[in-house]
Amino acid sequence: MSKAAEIDIASVSKIYGKTTAVDAISLKIPAGSYCCLLGPSGCGKTSTLRMIAGHESVSIGDIVLGKEVVTHLPPAKRGTAMMFQSYALFPHLDLVDNVGFSLKMAGVDKETRRAKAMDMLKLMQMDAYATRRPAQLSGGQQQRVALARALITDPEALLLDEPLSALDPFLKIRMRAELKKLQKQLGITFVHVTHSQEEAMALADIVVVMSDGRIEQAASPRDVFERPATAFVARFMGDHNVISGKVIGSDNSLVTFEVVGGGTFSASGEPKPAGVDVDAAIRTDHVRIGESAVKGLGFTGIISNIEYRGASVKLSIEGAGIAEFTAIITDKAFYATPVAVGDEVPLHWDVEDAIILGTLNS
């Protein structure tokens, strides 16, 4: 395999008429890393991937692969390969000819390209099916063939557009493990578009959370999970409650704020002037039932819903001016002191589990 390349996206925008799909994003993806572009539909993640591939033109800015500016190069000259969501296999060709197709287009002789295609199918454990057509394969097998076809050109970066979305839940988890193993084995840069938080956390070295054509946060999965940069990231990742209010005071590294029509809360963060709007994030799995020993690190609310999840129980709570608050507690803790919908319960958390969030412009 060829050497992995660093990908540098420098102030890149994609504009369609009056719509800005990607808004002046800058991102460095280290060589040999697994990067997931994550976000809801329409956030700009697929447009970004397609601009890296050269299937979409860049309106403003540059894309650098390794040391070469590839902004205006056609896809075949970039050193990248793209695997499409639909797999796009040729139904009339067997697997060897499907995998070797790009080499045929490049004028490589039949014997050489068939030998290389067989090597690729072997890498994907699909060599036993070499003479079959795509319609005779399962979804997971088709995906392996599409991967083999993308990798036969020895790319420096492999670009994957929602590669697991067509698979059933069990196969998704298995293919996730295979993708990660393949990336480590090949050592090339993978850029993978997904709307699944779980998929991004399981696969990536770097998770890039996007919203409205902009990057909200680019960090390791653990950083994104434990230290969301903005209220959008905290809400989208689904592992934090977000409480919004106005600052009433700051003391060292603790900011105290008031929620409209409700309680007063404290969270760790840089001191802020009184009257400023703030968002604070509180880990859902660190919320506990019981009174808080410290003012501002809890409230009393009404249970509005209970979901049993096996190892854990998800409680939805309303109160203290908060319409929606989630506590995820262990099944052991729940059954030790069970609660029911309609019950009034005190909740609390530790000071390190409440953090003041930044905004995209801060």
C-alpha positions in Angstrom: 0.0 0.0 0.0 1.2 3.5 -0.7 2.0 6.0 2.1 -0.8 7.7 4.0 -1.3 11.4 3.4 -2.3 14.2 5.7 -5.4 16.0 4.5 -5.5 19.8 5.0 -8.8 21.5 4.4 -8.0 25.3 4.4 -10.9 27.7 4.7 -13.1 25.7 2.3 -16.6 26.7 1.4 -19.2 25.1 -0.9 -21.9 27.5 -2.2 -24.8 26.4 -4.4 -26.6 29.5 -5.7 -27.6 31.3 -2.5 -27.1 28.3 -0.3 -23.9 27.8 1.6 -23.5 24.1 2.2 -20.0 24.3 3.7 -19.0 27.5 5.4 -15.3 28.3 5.5 -14.2 25.2 7.4 -10.5 24.4 8.2 -9.4 21.0 9.4 -6.2 19.0 9.5 -6.6 15.2 9.3 -3.3 13.6 10.3 -1.8 11.0 8.0 -2.8 7.4 8.9 -5.7 8.4 11.1 -9.4 7.4 11.1 -11.5 10.5 10.9 -15.3 10.5 11.1 -17.4 13.5 9.8 -20.5 13.4 12.0 -23.7 15.4 12.0 -27.3 15.5 11.1 -28.6 15.4 7.5 -27.8 18.6 5.6 -24.9 19.6 7.9 -22.3 19.6 5.0 -20.4 16.4 5.9 -21.0 14.7 2.5 -20.3 17.8 0.5 -17.0 18.1 2.4 -16.1 14.4 1.6 -17.0 14.9 -2.1 -14.8 18.0 -2.2 -11.9 16.0 -0.8 -12.6 13.4 -3.5 -12.9 15.9 -6.3 -16.5 14.9 -7.1 -17.6 18.3 -6.0 -15.8 21.6 -6.9 -14.5 23.9 -4.1 -16.2 27.3 -4.2 -13.6 29.0 -2.0 -10.4 27.7 -0.3 -8.0 24.8 -0.9 -7.6 21.1 -0.2 -4.1 19.8 0.3 -3.2 16.1 0.2 0.2 15.4 1.6 2.2 18.3 0.1 0.1 18.8 -3.0 -2.7 21.2 -3.5 -5.4 19.0 -5.2 -8.2 21.6 -5.3 -8.5 21.6 -9.0 -7.3 18.1 -9.8 -9.7 15.5 -11.2 -10.6 12.6 -8.8 -8.3 10.1 -10.5 -5.2 12.3 -10.0 -5.7 13.0 -6.3 -4.4 9.8 -4.7 -7.8 9.3 -3.0 -10.4 6.5 -3.5 -14.1 6.8 -2.7 -16.5 4.2 -1.6 -20.1 5.2 -2.3 -23.1 4.5 -0.1 -24.8 2.5 -2.8 -21.5 0.4 -3.5 -22.2 1.1 -7.3 -21.0 -2.4 -8.4 -21.5 -3.4 -12.0 -24.2 -6.1 -12.1 -23.0 -7.7 -15.4 -19.4 -8.2 -14.2 -18.0 -10.9 -11.9 -16.1 -9.8 -8.8 -12.7 -9.9 -10.3 -13.7 -7.6 -13.2 -15.6 -5.3 -10.7 -12.6 -4.9 -8.5 -10.1 -4.5 -11.4 -12.3 -2.1 -13.4 -10.3 1.1 -12.5 -7.0 -0.7 -13.6 -8.7 -1.6 -16.9 -9.6 2.1 -17.4 -6.0 3.0 -16.7 -4.8 0.6 -19.4 -3.3 -2.1 -17.2 -3.1 -5.5 -19.0 -5.7 -8.2 -18.2 -3.3 -10.6 -16.4 -1.8 -8.0 -14.1 -5.1 -6.4 -13.1 -6.8 -9.8 -12.5 -3.9 -10.9 -10.3 -4.1 -7.6 -8.3 -7.9 -7.9 -8.1 -7.5 -11.5 -6.7 -5.1 -10.1 -4.1 -7.6 -7.5 -3.1 -10.4 -10.1 -2.8 -8.1 -12.2 -0.7 -7.5 -9.2 1.6 -11.3 -8.9 2.0 -11.7 -12.7 2.4 -13.8 -12.8 -0.8 -11.5 -14.7 -3.1 -13.8 -17.8 -2.9 -16.5 -15.8 -4.6 -14.4 -14.3 -7.4 -16.5 -15.7 -10.2 -19.9 -14.5 -8.8 -21.9 -11.5 -9.8 -22.9 -8.8 -7.2 -26.6 -9.9 -7.1 -25.4 -13.3 -5.7 -23.9 -11.7 -2.7 -25.2 -10.4 0.7 -25.0 -6.7 1.6 -21.9 -7.3 3.8 -20.2 -9.2 0.9 -21.0 -6.5 -1.6 -19.5 -3.9 0.8 -16.3 -5.9 1.0 -16.1 -6.0 -2.8 -16.7 -2.2 -3.0 -13.9 -1.7 -0.5 -11.6 -4.0 -2.6 -12.4 -2.0 -5.7 -11.6 1.3 -3.9 -8.3 0.1 -2.5 -6.9 -1.5 -5.7 -5.6 1.9 -6.8 -3.3 2.1 -3.7 -4.9 5.3 -2.5 -3.2 7.6 0.2 -6.7 8.2 1.6 -9.9 6.2 1.5 -13.2 8.2 1.6 -16.3 6.4 2.8 -19.8 7.9 2.4 -22.1 6.3 5.0 -20.7 2.9 4.2 -22.7 1.0 6.9 -26.1 2.6 6.5 -27.5 -0.2 4.3 -26.6 -3.0 6.7 -28.6 -4.6 9.4 -27.7 -3.7 13.1 -25.7 -6.9 13.8 -23.7 -6.7 10.5 -23.1 -3.0 11.1 -21.3 -3.8 14.4 -19.2 -6.6 12.7 -18.3 -4.4 9.7 -17.3 -1.6 12.0 -14.7 -3.8 13.7 -13.5 -5.0 10.2 -13.2 -1.4 8.9 -11.1 -0.4 12.0 -8.9 -3.5 11.6 -8.4 -2.8 7.9 -7.5 0.8 8.5 -4.8 -0.2 11.1 -3.5 -3.0 8.7 -3.2 -0.7 5.7 -2.1 2.4 7.6 -3.8 4.8 5.2 -6.0 7.8 6.1 -9.7 7.0 6.3 -12.4 9.7 6.2 -15.8 8.3 7.0 -19.1 10.2 6.8 -21.8 9.1 9.3 -24.9 10.4 11.1 -24.5 7.7 13.8 -22.8 8.9 17.1 -22.1 5.3 18.1 -20.4 4.5 14.8 -18.2 7.6 15.0 -17.2 6.9 18.6 -16.4 3.3 17.9 -14.3 3.9 14.8 -12.6 7.3 14.9 -9.3 8.7 16.1 -10.8 12.1 15.4 -14.5 12.9 15.5 -15.5 16.1 13.5 -19.0 17.2 14.6 -20.7 19.4 11.9 -23.8 21.6 12.0 -25.1 24.0 9.3 -21.9 23.7 7.2 -19.5 24.5 10.0 -17.3 22.5 12.4 -18.6 22.6 16.0 -15.8 20.4 17.4 -12.9 18.3 16.1 -11.4 16.1 18.8 -10.8 12.6 20.0 -14.0 10.6 20.8 -13.3 10.8 24.5 -12.9 14.6 24.4 -16.1 15.0 22.4 -17.9 12.8 24.9 -16.5 14.2 28.1 -15.9 17.9 27.0 -18.4 18.9 24.3 -17.3 22.3 22.9 -20.8 23.7 22.3 -24.4 23.2 23.2 -25.0 21.7 19.8 -22.3 19.0 20.4 -23.6 18.2 23.9 -27.2 17.8 22.6 -26.3 15.9 19.4 -24.0 13.4 21.1 -26.9 12.8 23.5 -24.8 12.1 26.6 -25.2 15.5 28.3 -28.2 17.6 29.5 -28.0 21.2 28.4 -29.3 23.9 30.8 -29.5 27.5 29.6 -29.7 30.6 31.8 -28.2 34.0 32.7 -25.1 34.4 34.8 -25.7 35.8 38.3 -22.2 35.4 39.6 -18.7 33.8 39.2 -16.5 32.5 41.9 -13.0 31.3 40.9 -13.8 28.5 38.5 -17.5 28.2 39.3 -20.1 30.1 37.3 -23.6 30.5 38.9 -26.6 31.1 36.6 -30.4 31.3 36.8 -32.9 29.5 34.6 -35.9 31.4 33.4 -38.8 30.6 35.7 -36.8 28.1 37.7 -33.7 27.2 39.6 -30.2 28.4 40.2 -27.3 26.2 39.0 -23.5 26.2 39.2 -21.0 24.8 36.6 -17.2 24.8 36.1 -15.9 27.4 33.7 -14.1 30.7 33.2 -15.6 33.6 35.1 -18.3 35.5 33.1 -20.0 38.9 33.7 -23.4 38.9 35.3 -26.3 39.0 32.8 -24.5 37.0 30.1 -26.4 34.0 28.5 -24.7 30.7 29.2 -25.2 27.0 28.4 -24.1 24.3 30.8 -23.7 20.6 30.1 -24.4 17.9 32.8 -23.4 14.2 32.1 -26.6 12.1 31.9 -24.9 9.1 33.4 -23.5 11.0 36.3 -26.8 12.3 37.6 -27.9 10.5 40.8 -31.1 10.4 42.8 -30.9 12.1 46.2 -30.4 15.6 47.7 -27.3 17.6 46.8 -24.9 18.6 49.5 -24.0 21.7 47.4 -26.4 24.4 46.3 -26.6 24.6 42.5 -25.6 21.0 41.8 -29.1 19.5 41.7 -32.9 20.1 41.7 -36.1 18.4 42.5 -38.3 17.4 39.5 -41.2 15.2 38.4 -40.5 11.9 36.6 -42.2 12.1 33.2 -40.9 8.9 31.6 -39.0 5.7 32.5 -37.2 3.5 30.0 -35.6 0.2 31.0 -32.5 -0.5 29.0 -31.1 -3.6 30.5 -27.9 -2.5 32.3 -29.3 1.0 32.8 -32.6 2.8 33.3 -33.3 6.2 31.6 -35.3 8.6 33.5 -36.9 11.8 32.0 -37.5 14.6 34.4 -39.2 18.0 34.3 -38.7 20.8 36.9 -36.8 23.9 38.0 -37.6 25.6 34.7 -36.2 22.7 32.7 -38.6 21.1 30.3 -36.4 18.0 29.5 -33.7 16.5 31.7 -32.3 13.0 31.5 -30.7 10.8 34.2 -29.2 7.4 33.2 -28.8 5.3 36.3 -27.7 1.7 36.7 -30.4 -0.9 37.0 -29.0 -1.8 40.4 -29.4 1.7 41.7 -32.9 2.0 40.2 -34.2 -1.2 41.7 -32.6 -0.4 45.1 -34.9 2.7 45.3 -37.4 2.5 42.5 -39.4 5.5 41.3 -42.5 5.8 39.2 -43.8 8.3 36.6 -45.4 11.2 38.4 -43.0 10.9 41.4 -41.2 14.0 42.7 -37.5 13.2 43.1 -34.4 15.1 44.1 -31.5 14.8 41.7 -27.8 15.8 42.2 -24.4 15.6 40.5 -20.8 16.4 41.3 -19.2 19.8 40.4 -16.9 18.2 37.8 -19.9 16.8 35.9 -21.3 20.3 35.1 -19.3 22.4 32.6 -20.0 25.8 31.0 -20.1 25.4 27.2 -18.5 27.6 24.6 -20.1 28.9 21.5 -18.9 28.4 17.9 -17.5 32.0 17.8 -15.8 32.0 21.2 
